[in-house]
Amino acid sequence: MSTATAITDHDEIRRWVEKNNGRPAYVEGTGRGDDPGVLRIDFDERDAKLRELPWGKWFEWLGKRELELLWNKDDLFDKLVSRKY
């Protein structure tokens, strides 16, 4: 059985996402002004509701929201969760 791990290291997140043909994204229509809204990772088959976001901006908002990536390095399981337990 696989286990999910929480990570915040930007380099590690980016390597894993790019290795799995993913890209940083946000859900269209969920933000206001400069705030992109709900953050996601978009993989191979692009989701029509997701819009790509530059890594710098994605990580900026990941930090502002105090989120970390819960992931399994052996498959494409991922979820953004609060660092506040």
PyMOL commands that set and color helices and strands:
alter all, ss='L'
color gray80, all
select helices_A, chain A and resi 10-19+55-64
alter helices_A, ss='H'
color red, helices_A
select strands_A, chain A and resi 5-7+23-27+39-42+50-52+67-71+78-82
alter strands_A, ss='S'
color yellow, strands_A
deselect
rebuild
show_as cartoon
